[in-house]
Amino acid sequence: MITALVNDALISVVIPNLNGIQYLPQCLSSLHCQTLQNIEIIVVDNGSVDGSPVYIKKEFPLVRLIELKENSGFAEGCNIGIRASGGDYVALLNSDTEVEPQWLEELYKSASKNETTGMVASKILLDRDTREIDSAGMLIYPDGIGRQRGRGEIDEGQFDKEEETLYPSGCAALYKREMLNEIGLFDKDFFAYCEDTDLGLRGLRAGWKAVLAPKAVVYHKYSGAAGAYSVFKALHVERNRIWVALKNFPLTWLLLAPYFTLKRYIVQAYGIVVARGSASKFRESQPPAVIMSTIVRAYLSAIKGLPMMLKKRMGIKRKISSREFIKLMKRYCISVSELVLKD
């Protein structure tokens, strides 16, 4: 049954929330309809001022609510929830989502088939009617930016096979506690964005695998909380992808990363000119001076954190060789045009 207790749960669902009261009714109601009932639901409220905590206490009393006085960031908010949880598996879920009744059951089925499976990705859709895909696992660009596999495509069964993927989107993912105990939790210094890339790559390097559970379906109101093309998001993605590379990339890939970044900037400039892709959408809402200052701020912050990230790099568990790791990343590497010129 659904419980507020820690010790009885097979799966702990951790939901970080920041002013998401408009999304919570659908999100929490859908979790209460799960076919797998041996779960606990934990909401970590990151200092919301929209009445979210009061609403949860009144309407969903079985949900375990952890109230933080201020916004600790997505990464640390998730960590606080994970530390407080007791399940053998941790399901991470954005508050701006709604899940199908068999979501957790399907994630668990995929996770339990192989003892080396440490991460399971959901099939995340943007719209129930159009079946537009948000993510069916993740891909990576060689400068550290992650990209949702299948994003923008219409779900016509092309991702209906249970198969390995690079890592899951942190929007709706299942993690084996044994893996988290070994490699650690999300890097709180990322604050928000790319923390799932960092965690996923650390898991892979430690010898764990990620799979897609195609019947574990989630509907996601993309960037509902932070905004799809905000300065906050652009700054953190640009900074954090540098940290992803510094922490996780083998030396050969790390040395090549600036080349791929320059290539990305050139294609992004082209995208702005022809009005295609996310850079163009960002340019529509922000003047050139803001865009340039955002990039400069991201690099200054990344440089400031350089010693810290290099120290963390030394502590990463490595059970597979750099050659094996590169081979794995190449399998899921994305082209610059697909990364930049799609929304």
C-alpha positions as semicolon CSV with decimal commas, in nm:
position;residue;x (nm);y (nm);z (nm)
1;M;0,000;0,000;0,000
2;I;0,100;0,366;-0,029
3;T;0,258;0,466;0,297
4;A;0,415;0,760;0,471
5;L;0,648;0,522;0,650
6;V;1,004;0,463;0,534
7;N;1,084;0,104;0,626
8;D;0,807;-0,074;0,432
9;A;0,856;0,080;0,088
10;L;0,996;-0,104;-0,212
11;I;1,017;0,220;-0,412
12;S;1,053;0,570;-0,273
13;V;0,918;0,841;-0,503
14;V;1,100;1,171;-0,448
15;I;0,943;1,486;-0,591
16;P;1,130;1,817;-0,566
17;N;0,884;2,105;-0,575
18;L;0,925;2,480;-0,613
19;N;0,604;2,681;-0,650
20;G;0,441;2,399;-0,843
21;I;0,097;2,407;-0,682
22;Q;-0,075;2,418;-1,022
23;Y;0,085;2,084;-1,114
24;L;0,064;1,897;-0,783
25;P;-0,300;1,781;-0,803
26;Q;-0,242;1,578;-1,121
27;C;0,103;1,462;-1,021
28;L;0,014;1,334;-0,675
29;S;-0,325;1,196;-0,778
30;S;-0,164;0,989;-1,051
31;L;0,082;0,845;-0,800
32;H;-0,203;0,739;-0,574
33;C;-0,342;0,530;-0,863
34;Q;-0,030;0,321;-0,917
35;T;-0,068;-0,052;-0,979
36;L;0,240;-0,103;-0,763
37;Q;0,131;0,005;-0,416
38;N;0,430;-0,074;-0,194
39;I;0,564;0,277;-0,227
40;E;0,628;0,590;-0,028
41;I;0,587;0,940;-0,169
42;I;0,818;1,218;-0,051
43;V;0,780;1,580;-0,161
44;V;1,074;1,806;-0,089
45;D;0,948;2,162;-0,100
46;N;1,225;2,404;-0,189
47;G;1,088;2,710;-0,009
48;S;0,769;2,754;-0,213
49;V;0,566;3,070;-0,155
50;D;0,258;2,961;-0,351
51;G;0,095;2,756;-0,076
52;S;0,224;2,419;-0,194
53;P;0,303;2,282;0,155
54;V;-0,038;2,376;0,294
55;Y;-0,209;2,219;-0,006
56;I;-0,016;1,892;0,026
57;K;-0,089;1,862;0,398
58;K;-0,459;1,917;0,340
59;E;-0,521;1,715;0,024
60;F;-0,254;1,443;0,041
61;P;-0,193;1,366;0,409
62;L;-0,017;1,035;0,334
63;V;0,253;1,215;0,136
64;R;0,566;1,275;0,341
65;L;0,645;1,645;0,314
66;I;0,990;1,788;0,380
67;E;0,977;2,167;0,398
68;L;1,294;2,365;0,331
69;K;1,315;2,731;0,427
70;E;1,483;2,831;0,102
71;N;1,556;2,697;-0,243
72;S;1,843;2,452;-0,207
73;G;1,841;2,371;-0,579
74;F;1,701;2,078;-0,772
75;A;2,005;1,859;-0,710
76;E;2,024;1,905;-0,333
77;G;1,647;1,896;-0,299
78;C;1,653;1,552;-0,457
79;N;1,940;1,448;-0,233
80;I;1,751;1,549;0,081
81;G;1,454;1,341;-0,030
82;I;1,672;1,042;-0,118
83;R;1,849;1,051;0,218
84;A;1,514;1,056;0,394
85;S;1,376;0,767;0,191
86;G;1,388;0,397;0,268
87;G;1,304;0,214;-0,054
88;D;1,531;-0,031;-0,233
89;Y;1,477;0,191;-0,537
90;V;1,436;0,567;-0,568
91;A;1,205;0,707;-0,836
92;L;1,274;1,071;-0,911
93;L;0,982;1,268;-1,052
94;N;0,933;1,631;-1,149
95;S;0,630;1,798;-0,998
96;D;0,508;1,915;-1,341
97;T;0,424;1,561;-1,453
98;E;0,145;1,306;-1,457
99;V;0,221;0,933;-1,466
100;E;0,033;0,636;-1,605
101;P;-0,098;0,386;-1,345
102;Q;0,162;0,121;-1,433
103;W;0,456;0,365;-1,430
104;L;0,631;0,235;-1,118
105;E;0,546;-0,129;-1,190
106;E;0,706;-0,108;-1,535
107;L;1,014;0,070;-1,400
108;Y;1,056;-0,199;-1,137
109;K;1,013;-0,481;-1,389
110;S;1,294;-0,339;-1,602
111;A;1,518;-0,269;-1,302
112;S;1,485;-0,616;-1,152
113;K;1,568;-0,816;-1,467
114;N;1,942;-0,765;-1,438
115;E;2,147;-0,706;-1,126
116;T;2,377;-0,464;-1,311
117;T;2,088;-0,232;-1,403
118;G;2,127;0,074;-1,185
119;M;1,911;0,325;-1,375
120;V;1,583;0,303;-1,565
121;A;1,446;0,566;-1,801
122;S;1,077;0,639;-1,853
123;K;0,913;0,716;-2,184
124;I;0,830;1,083;-2,129
125;L;0,571;1,249;-2,353
126;L;0,487;1,617;-2,381
127;D;0,125;1,566;-2,474
128;R;-0,121;1,283;-2,414
129;D;-0,311;1,343;-2,739
130;T;-0,037;1,426;-2,989
131;R;0,205;1,176;-2,830
132;E;0,495;1,416;-2,884
133;I;0,808;1,278;-2,719
134;D;1,008;1,461;-2,456
135;S;1,255;1,181;-2,377
136;A;1,310;0,811;-2,433
137;G;1,646;0,798;-2,258
138;M;1,929;1,045;-2,308
139;L;2,204;1,122;-2,559
140;I;2,516;1,335;-2,520
141;Y;2,704;1,593;-2,723
142;P;3,087;1,576;-2,694
143;D;3,116;1,899;-2,493
144;G;2,900;1,769;-2,207
145;I;2,547;1,872;-2,301
146;G;2,282;1,604;-2,265
147;R;1,992;1,578;-2,507
148;Q;1,667;1,386;-2,481
149;R;1,649;1,094;-2,722
150;G;1,353;1,127;-2,957
151;R;1,261;1,478;-2,843
152;G;1,006;1,638;-3,076
153;E;0,920;1,313;-3,253
154;I;0,571;1,164;-3,245
155;D;0,548;0,839;-3,053
156;E;0,465;0,576;-3,314
157;G;0,628;0,281;-3,145
158;Q;0,988;0,361;-3,243
159;F;1,089;0,343;-2,875
160;D;0,870;0,054;-2,766
161;K;1,159;-0,187;-2,719
162;E;1,314;-0,234;-2,376
163;E;1,680;-0,160;-2,444
164;E;1,991;-0,001;-2,303
165;T;2,020;0,374;-2,305
166;L;2,298;0,609;-2,195
167;Y;2,123;0,735;-1,882
168;P;1,771;0,847;-1,784
169;S;1,633;1,197;-1,774
170;G;1,608;1,310;-1,415
171;C;1,254;1,426;-1,487
172;A;1,123;1,071;-1,433
173;A;1,382;0,806;-1,351
174;L;1,437;0,505;-1,130
175;Y;1,768;0,455;-0,949
176;K;1,881;0,149;-0,761
177;R;1,981;0,242;-0,407
178;E;2,277;0,006;-0,423
179;M;2,416;0,213;-0,710
180;L;2,355;0,542;-0,530
181;N;2,526;0,410;-0,220
182;E;2,830;0,326;-0,431
183;I;2,867;0,635;-0,652
184;G;2,701;0,904;-0,442
185;L;2,400;1,126;-0,505
186;F;2,352;1,431;-0,726
187;D;2,623;1,694;-0,717
188;K;2,466;1,977;-0,518
189;D;2,711;2,230;-0,665
190;F;2,531;2,194;-1,001
191;F;2,222;2,340;-0,828
192;A;2,000;2,269;-1,131
193;Y;2,042;2,119;-1,480
194;C;2,288;1,855;-1,602
195;E;2,298;1,690;-1,261
196;D;2,130;1,384;-1,414
197;T;2,400;1,371;-1,682
198;D;2,673;1,379;-1,419
199;L;2,505;1,110;-1,207
200;G;2,434;0,893;-1,509
201;L;2,792;0,905;-1,637
202;R;2,927;0,829;-1,291
203;G;2,698;0,528;-1,275
204;L;2,814;0,403;-1,613
205;R;3,179;0,447;-1,522
206;A;3,120;0,240;-1,210
207;G;2,991;-0,045;-1,426
208;W;2,616;0,004;-1,389
209;K;2,380;0,002;-1,687
210;A;2,078;0,210;-1,782
211;V;1,772;0,078;-1,965
212;L;1,455;0,227;-2,112
213;A;1,122;0,099;-1,980
214;P;0,894;0,190;-2,274
215;K;0,570;0,110;-2,091
216;A;0,658;0,342;-1,801
217;V;0,485;0,647;-1,948
218;V;0,498;0,999;-1,806
219;Y;0,343;1,322;-1,933
220;H;0,562;1,625;-1,874
221;K;0,485;1,996;-1,893
222;Y;0,838;2,076;-2,012
223;S;1,021;2,341;-1,807
224;G;0,694;2,429;-1,639
225;A;0,870;2,547;-1,326
226;A;1,184;2,719;-1,457
227;G;1,086;2,826;-1,808
228;A;1,205;2,666;-2,130
229;Y;1,434;2,949;-2,246
230;S;1,521;3,143;-1,930
231;V;1,853;3,310;-1,852
232;F;1,872;3,098;-1,536
233;K;1,851;2,778;-1,739
234;A;2,094;2,895;-2,008
235;L;2,353;2,998;-1,751
236;H;2,334;2,675;-1,552
237;V;2,333;2,447;-1,856
238;E;2,639;2,618;-2,003
239;R;2,830;2,612;-1,676
240;N;2,726;2,265;-1,569
241;R;2,801;2,095;-1,898
242;I;3,163;2,216;-1,851
243;W;3,165;2,057;-1,509
244;V;3,016;1,735;-1,651
245;A;3,308;1,713;-1,893
246;L;3,569;1,804;-1,632
247;K;3,444;1,543;-1,390
248;N;3,361;1,256;-1,622
249;F;3,523;1,274;-1,965
250;P;3,836;1,072;-2,041
251;L;4,131;1,298;-2,123
252;T;4,102;1,260;-2,501
253;W;3,738;1,369;-2,499
254;L;3,809;1,647;-2,253
255;L;4,080;1,794;-2,478
256;L;3,845;1,785;-2,778
257;A;3,552;1,941;-2,594
258;P;3,645;2,306;-2,678
259;Y;3,642;2,220;-3,050
260;F;3,291;2,079;-3,023
261;T;3,179;2,381;-2,820
262;L;3,308;2,620;-3,088
263;K;3,127;2,413;-3,350
264;R;2,809;2,434;-3,142
265;Y;2,836;2,813;-3,110
266;I;2,874;2,848;-3,488
267;V;2,567;2,635;-3,555
268;Q;2,373;2,817;-3,284
269;A;2,456;3,149;-3,454
270;Y;2,329;3,001;-3,779
271;G;2,014;2,885;-3,599
272;I;1,949;3,239;-3,476
273;V;1,985;3,374;-3,831
274;V;1,743;3,120;-3,982
275;A;1,514;3,114;-3,676
276;R;1,561;2,749;-3,588
277;G;1,633;2,573;-3,260
278;S;1,654;2,666;-2,893
279;A;1,915;2,942;-2,943
280;S;1,672;3,120;-3,174
281;K;1,393;3,090;-2,917
282;F;1,626;3,223;-2,648
283;R;1,724;3,516;-2,874
284;E;1,356;3,605;-2,920
285;S;1,326;3,680;-2,550
286;Q;1,672;3,816;-2,476
287;P;1,888;4,089;-2,637
288;P;2,240;4,003;-2,761
289;A;2,403;4,176;-2,461
290;V;2,218;3,948;-2,220
291;I;2,313;3,639;-2,419
292;M;2,681;3,733;-2,418
293;S;2,680;3,822;-2,049
294;T;2,511;3,489;-1,970
295;I;2,788;3,299;-2,150
296;V;3,061;3,502;-1,977
297;R;2,902;3,449;-1,635
298;A;2,873;3,077;-1,703
299;Y;3,242;3,048;-1,790
300;L;3,353;3,258;-1,493
301;S;3,150;3,039;-1,260
302;A;3,283;2,723;-1,426
303;I;3,643;2,844;-1,388
304;K;3,584;2,933;-1,025
305;G;3,469;2,578;-0,960
306;L;3,753;2,420;-1,158
307;P;3,967;2,307;-0,859
308;M;3,662;2,164;-0,687
309;M;3,551;1,968;-0,995
310;L;3,899;1,833;-1,064
311;K;3,912;1,710;-0,704
312;K;3,576;1,540;-0,752
313;R;3,705;1,385;-1,075
314;M;3,973;1,206;-0,875
315;G;3,712;1,051;-0,650
316;I;3,495;0,896;-0,923
317;K;3,477;0,517;-0,912
318;R;3,606;0,361;-1,232
319;K;3,525;-0,004;-1,294
320;I;3,532;0,016;-1,672
321;S;3,825;0,145;-1,876
322;S;3,834;0,480;-2,053
323;R;3,825;0,295;-2,384
324;E;3,506;0,112;-2,286
325;F;3,354;0,433;-2,153
326;I;3,430;0,623;-2,476
327;K;3,288;0,340;-2,682
328;L;2,967;0,359;-2,480
329;M;2,936;0,736;-2,514
330;K;3,002;0,721;-2,889
331;R;2,707;0,485;-2,923
332;Y;2,481;0,756;-2,784
333;C;2,657;1,064;-2,920
334;I;2,441;1,331;-3,084
335;S;2,530;1,551;-3,383
336;V;2,557;1,927;-3,347
337;S;2,271;1,988;-3,590
338;E;2,033;1,763;-3,400
339;L;2,135;1,922;-3,071
340;V;2,112;2,284;-3,184
341;L;1,857;2,307;-3,465
342;K;1,578;2,120;-3,293
343;D;1,368;2,282;-3,020
